[in-house]
């Protein structure tokens, strides 16, 4: 069974009427995964997939868009196209950062595929004696504060001479999907190594 709807193509930006299947293969979520991971996910569903146009085809490139979208139902064996980038960090993959002496900031990009539906988990491992601020920028100039270890122990616990901090948020219904920036700032005087994992998915 199928019905017609008008959508805007992720790849051409043009409006088109497409047939939406109410039966068939459910398209998995690939956004935020590496291209290698995304191919495996789609392969398990029996859907051939790859990066489109001249987008990077390196296995480590990150999927920032897909068509058909996750949750759609398509005829078995239908192809799935990916938009990919190499300047985005994979979802749920630890990122190791080293900060210099004094107050230092760093940032990197991640994909929020469906923030209105997917919970957000941020895990930070850092030296026990240092303090750190972590935030997300869904769009330029706007921050969502996630963690400030200077304000108290909160979600942080000792772990082998370090602190492991984990903060969980329900779905961020008011936020748009897309490529977001993770921002971090140290407030100590020593050089410090930090490991951060951002996960926009149900664990």
C-alpha positions in Angstrom: 0.0 0.0 0.0 1.3 3.5 -0.8 0.2 7.1 -0.7 1.5 10.3 -2.4 3.1 13.1 -0.5 5.0 16.3 -1.5 8.6 16.5 -0.1 11.8 18.4 -0.7 14.7 16.4 -2.0 17.7 16.4 0.4 20.0 16.3 -2.6 18.4 18.6 -5.2 16.5 21.0 -2.9 13.5 20.7 -5.3 9.9 19.8 -4.3 8.6 16.6 -5.7 5.7 14.2 -5.2 6.8 10.8 -4.1 5.1 7.6 -3.2 5.4 6.8 0.5 5.2 3.1 1.2 3.2 1.9 4.2 4.6 -1.6 3.6 8.0 -2.8 2.6 11.5 -2.4 4.1 12.0 0.1 7.0 14.9 2.4 6.2 17.4 2.5 9.2 19.0 5.7 10.6 22.5 6.2 9.2 23.1 9.9 10.0 26.0 10.4 12.3 27.6 7.1 11.5 30.8 6.6 9.4 30.2 5.7 5.8 31.6 2.2 6.6 29.1 1.8 9.4 26.2 3.2 7.4 26.8 0.7 4.6 26.7 -2.2 7.0 23.5 -0.9 8.6 21.8 -0.6 5.2 23.2 -3.9 4.0 21.6 -5.7 6.9 18.3 -4.2 5.8 18.9 -5.4 2.2 19.3 -1.8 0.9 22.3 -0.9 -1.3 23.8 2.4 -0.4 26.7 4.8 -1.0 27.7 8.5 -0.9 26.2 10.6 -3.8 27.6 13.0 -6.3 31.2 14.0 -5.4 30.8 13.5 -1.6 33.7 11.8 0.2 33.6 8.0 -0.1 36.3 7.4 2.5 35.1 4.8 5.0 35.7 7.3 7.8 33.6 10.0 6.2 30.5 10.8 8.3 26.9 10.6 7.0 25.2 14.0 7.4 22.1 13.3 5.3 20.3 10.4 3.7 17.5 9.8 1.2 15.1 8.1 1.7 15.1 9.3 5.3 15.2 7.0 8.3 11.7 5.6 9.2 10.5 5.5 5.6 9.3 2.3 4.1 10.6 1.4 0.6 10.4 -1.6 -1.7 13.0 -4.3 -0.9 16.4 -3.6 -2.5 15.8 0.1 -2.9 19.0 2.2 -3.0 19.8 4.7 -0.3 22.0 7.8 -1.0 24.2 9.5 1.6 25.6 13.0 1.9 28.9 12.8 3.7 31.6 15.1 5.2 35.1 14.6 6.5 35.0 17.5 9.0 32.4 15.9 11.3 33.1 13.4 14.2 31.1 10.1 14.2 28.2 9.9 16.7 28.9 7.8 19.9 32.7 7.7 19.2 35.1 9.0 21.9 37.0 12.1 20.9 40.3 12.7 22.6 41.4 16.3 23.1 44.5 17.8 24.7 44.3 21.3 26.1 47.3 23.6 26.7 48.1 25.5 29.9 45.7 28.2 31.0 42.1 28.8 29.9 41.7 26.9 26.6 38.8 26.2 24.3 38.3 23.6 21.6 35.4 22.6 19.3 34.4 19.9 16.8 31.2 19.0 14.9 28.7 16.2 15.4 25.4 15.2 13.7 22.1 15.6 15.5 20.0 13.5 13.2 16.7 13.7 15.1 17.0 15.8 18.3 13.3 16.0 18.7 13.2 12.2 19.2 16.6 11.0 20.2 17.9 11.5 23.8 21.3 13.1 24.1 24.1 11.5 26.3 27.4 13.3 26.9 30.2 11.4 28.7 33.5 13.2 29.7 36.6 11.6 31.3 39.1 14.1 32.7 41.7 14.6 35.4 40.1 14.9 38.9 41.8 18.2 39.7 40.7 20.1 36.6 37.5 21.8 35.6 35.7 21.8 32.3 32.7 23.4 30.6 31.0 21.6 27.7 28.2 23.0 25.5 26.5 22.4 22.2 25.7 25.0 19.5 22.8 23.9 17.3 23.3 27.1 15.3 25.8 29.9 15.3 25.6 32.1 18.3 23.4 29.9 20.5 24.6 27.6 23.2 23.1 24.7 25.1 25.1 24.4 28.3 25.7 20.7 29.1 28.3 20.5 31.8 30.2 22.8 34.2 32.4 20.8 36.6 33.3 24.0 38.5 29.7 24.3 39.7 29.9 21.1 41.8 30.2 17.3 41.5 26.8 16.9 39.8 27.0 14.1 37.3 30.7 13.4 37.9 32.2 10.5 39.8 35.8 9.4 40.6 37.2 6.8 38.3 40.8 5.6 38.6 42.3 8.9 39.6 40.1 10.8 37.1 36.5 12.0 36.9 33.9 10.5 34.7 31.0 12.8 34.1 27.8 11.7 32.3 24.9 13.9 31.6 21.7 12.7 29.9 19.0 14.8 28.3 15.6 13.9 27.0 14.8 14.7 23.4 15.4 18.3 22.5 12.1 19.0 20.8 12.7 22.6 20.0 16.1 22.1 18.3 16.6 21.6 14.5 18.4 18.5 13.1 21.7 19.1 11.4 25.5 19.5 12.1 26.0 20.9 15.5 29.2 22.1 17.2 30.5 20.7 20.5 32.4 23.4 22.5 34.7 22.8 25.4 36.7 25.1 27.7 39.1 24.4 30.5 39.6 26.8 33.4 42.7 25.3 35.0 46.4 26.3 34.6 47.9 22.9 33.6 47.8 21.1 30.3 45.1 18.4 30.4 43.8 15.5 28.3 40.1 15.0 28.0 37.9 12.3 26.3 34.4 13.2 25.2 31.6 11.1 23.7 28.5 12.6 22.3 25.6 10.2 21.6 22.4 11.3 19.9 20.6 7.9 20.1 18.7 5.6 22.3 21.3 3.5 24.3 
